[in-house]
Amino acid sequence: MAYKHIQKSRVKTCSVCAHVAEEGSRHKTCNATKAKKRCDGVWDEVVNLSAKINMIPGTIDETFENFVVENMDNVLRGIELGIFTKNWSNCNAYNRKCAYYYVCRKGKDSALVEVK
């Protein structure tokens, strides 16, 4: 099994009074109170990332290793030349049409957005 989900743990600390917010707190500013007055300081937020990793020890067959490297080289050369292979099985992946759906099927690129 391959784990894909990365856990995010957010720790919010007030920049004024050093109060640490409870986990899952949604306050926009510091909610600590002193003498019946709220601090309202700005949060310093730290995000800690963690993920489960499943290590499978063993050796990889040299033939398979060479195949992967050769395939990667072919893909990179194709990208440089503007040649992209079509993966028809992913046209409706993630419950929506691929961004290139109409380009592949009808040659229309009007729905594409150019990113610079």
HUWOLIN-V266787 format. One record per pair of residues at least 24 apart in sequence whose ideal C-beta (glycine too) atoms are under 10 Angstrom apart, sorted by the first residue. I is the first residue (numbers start at 0). J is the second residue. D is the distance in whole Angstrom. If there is no record, write none. Layout:
# HUWOLIN-V266787
[[I | J | D] [I | J | D]]
This chain:
# HUWOLIN-V266787
[[0 | 51 | 9] [0 | 53 | 6] [1 | 51 | 10] [1 | 52 | 10] [1 | 53 | 7] [1 | 55 | 10] [2 | 50 | 6] [2 | 51 | 4] [2 | 52 | 7] [2 | 53 | 7] [3 | 50 | 8] [3 | 51 | 10] [4 | 50 | 7] [4 | 51 | 8] [5 | 48 | 6] [5 | 49 | 7] [5 | 50 | 5] [5 | 51 | 9] [6 | 47 | 8] [6 | 48 | 7] [6 | 49 | 5] [6 | 50 | 7] [6 | 51 | 8] [7 | 46 | 6] [7 | 47 | 7] [7 | 48 | 6] [7 | 49 | 8] [8 | 45 | 9] [8 | 46 | 7] [8 | 47 | 4] [8 | 48 | 8] [8 | 49 | 7] [9 | 42 | 9] [9 | 44 | 6] [9 | 45 | 7] [9 | 46 | 5] [9 | 47 | 8] [10 | 42 | 10] [10 | 43 | 9] [10 | 44 | 7] [10 | 45 | 5] [10 | 46 | 8] [10 | 47 | 7] [11 | 41 | 10] [11 | 42 | 4] [11 | 43 | 7] [11 | 44 | 5] [11 | 45 | 8] [12 | 40 | 9] [12 | 42 | 7] [12 | 43 | 5] [12 | 44 | 8] [12 | 45 | 8] [13 | 38 | 6] [13 | 39 | 9] [13 | 40 | 4] [13 | 41 | 8] [13 | 42 | 6] [13 | 43 | 8] [14 | 38 | 10] [14 | 40 | 5] [14 | 41 | 5] [14 | 42 | 7] [14 | 43 | 5] [15 | 39 | 8] [15 | 40 | 3] [15 | 41 | 7] [15 | 42 | 10] [15 | 43 | 10] [16 | 40 | 6] [17 | 43 | 9] [18 | 42 | 9] [20 | 44 | 9]]
